[in-house]
């Protein structure tokens, strides 16, 4: 299936706008060649298609916005989990305390690096593998401490928050991969093209009607679809999830390890 993720946002916007405007011009040309100038049925169909388009735009925008908010909450939850793990790591005895804090410092650095710029699928998978390796190292440190003295309260608290930290990585990855289905986005463009074609056809039937409102509609609809795509592309568009909670956590861990 045609995948919009393979193309840049600007390319999708410009091509989509051109196709929508082209459909309007084709519809106008066909309307101008029609001998029967009765446009009541065409106007009804035009209104129905645009009503459906408005419904689809609202529904899809709500989907994209909810996923954007989920990704934002996932960053905050993961940052809090890492910060709590670092705080409880300070209660551990040496040398485990220092080693754990260094591992957490590396862990946060990896989590931030993949958000500073758009990354390929290969780079993302590499970062996930590195994060998993650091999680395993942290877990081994916890296992070593538990083996030394399984009655230590700090060790139990540290293991609990470490488990939460690992779980939050999974939740963040799930939020990152939870996207608006590609078929829904393609349907938006399809309905916009059909609606624009009907609008152009109605203009062709009534030569007194101007084409300017159709052009404005095409730009607005393409702009809203562009906004939906931008919300749905974490790290790949103009609207980005704030990484400030993770940055603050990284600064706190740096202060702990100094």
C-alpha positions in Angstrom: 0.0 0.0 0.0 1.1 3.6 -0.7 2.8 4.7 2.6 2.9 8.4 3.4 5.7 7.9 5.8 8.1 7.5 2.9 7.7 11.1 1.9 8.4 14.4 3.6 5.6 16.6 5.0 6.3 19.4 2.6 6.2 17.0 -0.4 2.9 15.6 0.8 1.4 19.1 1.3 2.4 20.4 -2.1 1.5 17.3 -4.0 -1.8 17.0 -2.2 -2.7 20.7 -2.8 -1.8 20.3 -6.5 -4.0 17.2 -6.8 -6.9 18.8 -5.0 -6.7 22.0 -7.2 -6.3 19.8 -10.3 -9.4 17.9 -9.4 -11.3 21.2 -9.1 -10.1 22.4 -12.5 -11.0 19.0 -14.1 -14.5 19.2 -12.5 -14.9 22.8 -13.8 -13.9 21.7 -17.3 -16.4 18.9 -17.3 -19.1 21.1 -15.9 -18.5 23.7 -18.6 -18.9 21.0 -21.3 -22.2 19.8 -19.9 -25.3 20.8 -21.8 -27.7 20.3 -18.9 -27.1 23.3 -16.6 -29.3 22.0 -13.7 -27.0 21.9 -10.7 -29.3 21.1 -7.9 -28.2 17.4 -7.6 -24.5 18.4 -7.9 -24.8 21.0 -5.2 -26.5 18.4 -2.9 -23.6 15.9 -3.6 -21.1 18.7 -3.1 -22.5 19.6 0.3 -22.7 15.9 1.4 -19.1 15.2 0.4 -17.8 18.3 2.2 -19.9 17.4 5.3 -18.3 14.0 5.3 -14.8 15.6 4.8 -15.4 17.9 7.8 -16.4 14.9 9.9 -13.4 12.9 8.9 -11.0 15.9 9.5 -12.4 16.4 13.0 -12.2 12.7 13.8 -8.7 12.3 12.4 -7.4 15.4 14.1 -8.7 14.2 17.4 -6.9 10.8 16.8 -3.6 12.6 16.0 -3.9 15.0 19.0 -4.7 12.2 21.5 -1.6 10.3 20.3 0.5 13.4 20.5 -0.6 13.9 24.1 0.1 10.2 24.9 3.7 10.6 23.6 4.1 13.8 25.7 2.8 12.0 28.9 5.1 9.0 28.1 8.2 11.3 28.1 7.2 12.8 31.5 6.5 9.4 33.0 9.7 7.9 31.8 11.7 10.9 33.0 10.1 10.7 36.4 10.8 7.0 36.6 14.5 7.5 35.7 14.8 10.4 38.2 13.3 8.3 41.0 15.6 5.4 40.2 18.6 7.8 40.3 17.4 9.2 43.7 17.1 5.7 45.2 20.4 4.7 43.7 22.1 7.3 45.9 21.1 5.2 48.9 23.0 2.2 47.6 26.5 1.3 49.0 29.7 1.9 47.1 30.9 0.9 44.5 27.4 0.0 43.2 26.1 3.6 43.8 28.7 5.1 41.5 28.3 2.5 38.8 24.6 2.7 38.8 24.6 6.4 38.4 27.0 6.2 35.5 24.8 3.7 33.8 21.7 5.9 34.3 23.7 8.9 32.9 24.4 6.9 29.7 20.8 5.7 29.6 19.4 9.2 29.7 21.9 10.3 27.1 20.7 7.7 24.6 17.1 8.5 25.3 17.8 12.2 24.4 19.9 11.6 21.4 17.1 9.9 19.5 14.8 12.9 20.0 17.2 15.7 18.9 16.8 15.0 15.2 14.8 12.7 12.9 16.2 9.2 13.1 15.9 6.3 10.7 14.3 3.0 11.7 17.8 1.5 11.9 19.1 4.2 14.2 16.0 3.8 16.4 16.5 0.1 16.7 20.2 0.6 17.6 19.2 3.0 20.3 16.7 0.6 21.7 19.3 -2.2 21.7 21.7 0.1 23.6 19.0 1.0 26.1 18.2 -2.7 26.6 21.8 -3.5 27.2 22.1 -0.7 29.9 18.9 -2.0 31.5 20.4 -5.4 31.7 23.6 -4.0 33.3 21.5 -2.1 35.8 19.5 -5.2 36.6 22.7 -7.2 37.2 23.8 -4.5 39.6 20.5 -4.9 41.5 20.9 -8.7 41.5 24.4 -8.4 42.9 23.2 -6.1 45.7 20.2 -8.4 46.5 22.5 -11.4 46.7 24.8 -9.6 49.1 21.9 -8.7 51.5 18.3 -9.3 50.4 17.1 -7.5 53.5 18.4 -4.1 52.6 15.5 -1.7 52.2 17.3 0.7 49.7 18.0 -2.3 47.4 14.3 -3.3 47.4 13.2 0.3 46.7 15.8 0.6 43.9 14.7 -2.7 42.3 11.1 -1.5 42.4 11.8 1.8 40.6 14.2 0.1 38.2 11.3 -2.2 37.1 9.1 0.9 36.7 11.8 2.5 34.5 12.0 -0.5 32.3 8.2 -0.7 32.0 8.0 3.0 31.0 10.4 2.5 28.1 8.0 0.0 26.7 5.1 2.3 27.2 7.0 5.2 25.5 7.9 3.0 22.5 4.2 1.9 22.3 3.1 5.5 22.2 5.8 6.3 19.6 4.5 3.6 17.3 0.8 4.3 17.9 0.1 6.3 14.7 -3.0 7.3 12.8 -3.6 4.5 10.2 -2.3 5.3 6.8 -5.6 4.3 5.2 -7.4 7.0 7.2 -4.9 9.7 5.9 -5.3 8.5 2.3 -9.1 8.5 2.7 -8.9 12.2 3.8 -7.1 13.1 0.6 -9.5 11.0 -1.4 -12.6 12.7 0.0 -11.0 16.1 -0.4 -10.2 15.3 -4.1 -13.8 14.2 -4.7 -15.3 17.2 -2.9 -13.0 19.6 -4.9 -14.0 17.9 -8.1 -17.8 18.4 -7.3 -17.1 22.0 -6.4 -15.4 22.7 -9.6 -18.1 20.9 -11.6 -20.8 23.0 -9.9 -18.7 26.1 -10.9 -18.6 24.9 -14.5 -22.4 24.5 -14.5 -22.9 28.0 -13.2 -20.4 30.3 -14.9 -21.3 33.2 -12.6 -19.7 31.4 -9.7 -16.1 32.2 -9.0 -13.4 29.6 -8.5 -11.7 31.5 -5.6 -13.7 29.9 -2.7 -12.7 26.5 -4.1 -9.0 27.5 -4.1 -9.3 28.8 -0.5 -11.0 25.5 0.5 -8.3 23.4 -1.1 -5.5 25.4 0.7 -7.4 25.1 4.1 -8.1 21.4 3.8 -4.6 20.6 2.7 -3.3 22.7 5.6 -5.4 20.8 8.1 -4.2 17.5 6.7 -0.7 18.8 6.9 -1.2 19.7 10.6 -2.6 16.2 11.3 0.4 14.6 9.6 2.8 16.8 11.6 1.1 15.9 14.9 1.3 12.2 13.9 5.1 12.2 13.1 7.0 12.4 16.4 10.4 13.9 15.8 9.9 14.2 12.0 7.9 17.4 11.7 7.6 21.0 12.9 5.5 20.1 16.0 7.7 18.1 18.5 7.1 16.7 21.9 9.0 18.6 24.5 11.9 16.7 25.9 12.4 19.2 28.8 11.5 16.6 31.5 14.2 14.3 30.2 16.7 17.2 29.9 16.0 18.1 33.6 16.4 14.5 34.6 19.8 14.3 32.8 20.9 17.5 34.6 19.9 16.1 38.0 21.8 12.8 37.4 24.9 14.7 36.2 24.8 16.6 39.5 24.4 13.4 41.5 27.4 11.7 39.8 29.8 14.7 40.2 
